[in-house]
Amino acid sequence: MEAELRERVEKALDSIRPYLEADGGNVKVVELTPEMVLRLELTGTCSSCPMSTMTLKAGVEEAIKRDIPEISKVEAVNVAVA
């Protein structure tokens, strides 16, 4: 991932990290594919929380797409979709 884009991704994630950390979780970037799919790993309590799929879609993906509209999709590599 190019440095400027990665910086924008991290800045967008930083805007929601306090909410994740309040519940004992966090998120880290795994990769950005050539198709502009951002793959993330939910860590801490977020990795096992039954609400993590909703957190990813409603919180993380919304924040990323708002700040970086060229990203087409956000996926978690370690979350089973219910």
C-alpha positions in Angstrom: 0.0 0.0 0.0 1.4 3.4 -0.9 2.5 5.5 2.1 0.1 8.4 1.5 -2.9 6.0 1.3 -1.8 4.0 4.3 -1.5 7.3 6.3 -5.1 8.2 5.3 -6.3 4.7 6.4 -4.6 5.0 9.7 -6.0 8.5 10.3 -9.5 7.2 9.6 -9.0 4.3 11.9 -7.6 6.6 14.6 -11.0 8.4 14.5 -12.8 5.3 15.7 -10.1 3.5 17.8 -11.1 5.2 21.1 -14.5 3.5 20.8 -12.9 0.1 20.1 -10.4 0.6 22.8 -13.1 1.5 25.3 -14.4 -2.1 24.9 -11.0 -3.6 25.0 -10.5 -4.0 21.3 -8.6 -2.5 18.4 -8.0 -2.9 14.7 -4.9 -3.3 12.5 -4.4 -3.1 8.8 -3.5 -6.4 7.1 -3.5 -5.3 3.4 -5.1 -3.2 0.7 -5.7 -5.3 -2.4 -5.3 -4.0 -6.0 -9.1 -4.0 -6.1 -9.1 -1.5 -3.3 -10.4 -3.9 -0.7 -9.1 -3.1 2.8 -8.4 -6.1 4.9 -8.3 -5.6 8.6 -7.7 -7.7 11.7 -9.9 -7.0 14.7 -7.8 -7.5 17.9 -8.5 -7.8 21.6 -12.1 -8.3 22.6 -13.2 -7.3 19.1 -11.9 -10.5 17.7 -14.3 -12.7 19.7 -17.3 -10.3 20.1 -20.5 -11.4 18.6 -21.2 -7.8 17.5 -17.9 -7.4 15.7 -19.5 -7.9 12.2 -21.8 -5.0 13.0 -19.0 -3.0 14.4 -17.0 -3.5 11.3 -19.8 -2.6 8.9 -21.4 0.3 10.8 -18.3 1.8 12.4 -15.1 0.9 10.7 -16.2 0.6 7.1 -18.3 3.8 7.4 -15.3 5.8 8.8 -12.9 4.4 6.1 -15.3 5.0 3.2 -16.2 8.5 4.4 -12.5 9.5 4.5 -11.2 7.4 1.6 -14.0 6.9 -0.9 -11.7 5.1 -3.4 -11.7 2.0 -1.0 -14.4 -0.2 -2.3 -14.9 -2.6 0.6 -13.6 -3.3 4.1 -13.2 -6.9 5.3 -12.1 -8.4 8.6 -9.8 -11.4 8.1 -10.7 -13.0 11.4 -14.4 -12.4 11.8 -17.0 -15.1 11.0 -20.0 -13.5 9.3 -23.1 -14.6 11.2 
